[in-house]
Amino acid sequence: MLPKDLKIFNDSYFREWIKTLKQIIKQSQLKAAIHVNSELLQLYWDIGKEIVQRDIEAKWGSKIFATMSSELKDSFPGMEGFSVTNLKYMKRFFQFYSNDYEIGQQPVDQFEKLYSIPWGHQILLITKCKTVREAFFYVNKILENGWSRAVLLNFLETGLFERQGKAITNFSRLLPDTQSDLAKETLKDPYNFDFLSLSEGYHESELEDALTSNITKFLLELGQGFAFVGRQVPIQIGEKEVYMDLLFYHIVLRCYVVVELKVSEFDPAFTGQLGVYVAAVNHQKKKETDNETLGLLICKTKDDIMAEYSLEASSQPIGISEYKLKDLLPNDYVSSLPTIAEIEESLKNLQ
């Protein structure tokens, strides 16, 4: 650091210039990291290709991987990644992307993206994804959202690829094409609420409580761009004040999203109720710079035909999805647990 008695230290031009230099250095570090990762993946691809095309297992048996590992570790003691397990992953990496019939459908820039994904993420993709198309779906999500391996694993296990963009909507009829496509892709069906613990016979208020208490996980499940505005948000409609279950603002879509939760099977009346809320938000909260408000109805179950007919009759852009929960706790679950007093008493008996 420069001595504070030097004039240049407090020079605003100098400070801005230093800030610019630091940004350049950070960008260079990022590019270097991406370049190193790309070179590493190219190496792993080439080794995998050698293993597959020379058909080494057929020639020398499965123990050849142990011999390869030992030889490479001895020759390159400063390099990691030559374990038996990792060599087998290299083989699988090459096979997965080269043998799939979809490989010819992938543009060159997709493979440039692929090579910027860390190896730990790659292992999850080649072991969890069924097709190259599915893998590239997650590659794009990783790059867009900066997912860690833990986050990627969560979405792989909950089948995001099958759920993304699958909600029943009327967006194509009521929104401009570009907004409609993006909005539709934003919604899922079903939503996975496995992170919640609810007892049998829970009510909508309890579902709201659980979701807002786990708002970070809920926002992760909703997807990139959702910002939580509030729960049971009041809005005046005529002489009556009503309350919206959940209100969000989507930063990418630049619009409010009203979410209504229903713990029962879909009923067409739900669409009418949500449509009123969407219209009210457009009149009272939407700014000139905002796009049209969207409605999202999340029900326990739905009849798709009934949902489609209901949306056809609606004049507001709405999506309808289901939600899934893991096994519910029995109603008497809490009462079946020992009390603090009972635990203390049992500990005394052990002394």
LINLIN-V157808 format. One record per backbone hydrogen bond with DSSP energy under -1.0 kcal/mol. NH is the residue of the N-H (numbers start at 1). CO is the residue of the C=O. Records with the same first field share a line. If there is no record, write none. Layout:
BEGIN
NH=CO, CO
END
This chain:
BEGIN
6=3
9=6
10=7
11=8
15=11
16=12
17=13
18=14
19=15
20=16
21=17
22=18
23=19
24=20
25=21
26=22
27=23
28=24
29=25
30=26
31=27
32=28
33=29
34=30
35=31
36=32
37=33
38=34
39=35
40=36
41=37
42=38
43=39
44=40
45=41
46=42
47=43
48=44
49=45
50=46
51=47
52=48
53=49
54=50
56=51
59=55
60=56
61=57
64=61
65=62
67=63
68=64
69=65
70=66
71=67
72=68
73=69
74=70
75=71
76=72
79=76
87=83
88=84
89=85
90=86
91=87
92=88
93=89
94=90
95=91
96=92
97=93
98=94
99=95
103=100
105=102
106=103
110=107
112=108
113=109
114=110
115=111
116=113
117=114
122=118
123=119
124=120
125=121
126=122
127=123
128=124
129=125
135=131
136=132
137=133
138=134
139=135
140=136
141=137
142=138
143=139
144=140
145=141
146=142
152=148
153=149
154=150
155=151
156=152
157=153
158=154
159=156
160=155
163=159
164=160
165=187
166=163
168=320
170=318
174=170
175=171
180=176
181=177
182=178
183=179
184=180
185=181
186=182
189=163
191=322
193=324
196=193
200=329
207=203
208=204
209=205
210=206
211=207
212=208
213=209
214=210
215=212
218=214
219=215
220=216
221=217
222=218
223=219
226=223
227=249
229=247
230=247
232=245
233=244
235=242
237=240
240=237
242=235
244=233
246=259
247=230
248=257
249=227
250=255
251=225
254=250
255=250
257=248
258=294
259=246
260=296
262=298
266=301
270=267
272=268
273=269
274=270
275=271
276=272
277=273
278=274
279=275
280=276
281=277
282=278
283=279
284=280
285=281
286=281
290=287
291=254
294=256
295=317
296=258
297=319
298=260
299=321
300=264
307=303
308=304
309=305
310=306
311=307
312=308
313=309
314=311
319=295
320=168
321=297
323=299
324=191
329=198
333=330
336=332
337=334
343=339
344=340
345=341
346=342
347=343
348=344
349=345
351=348
END
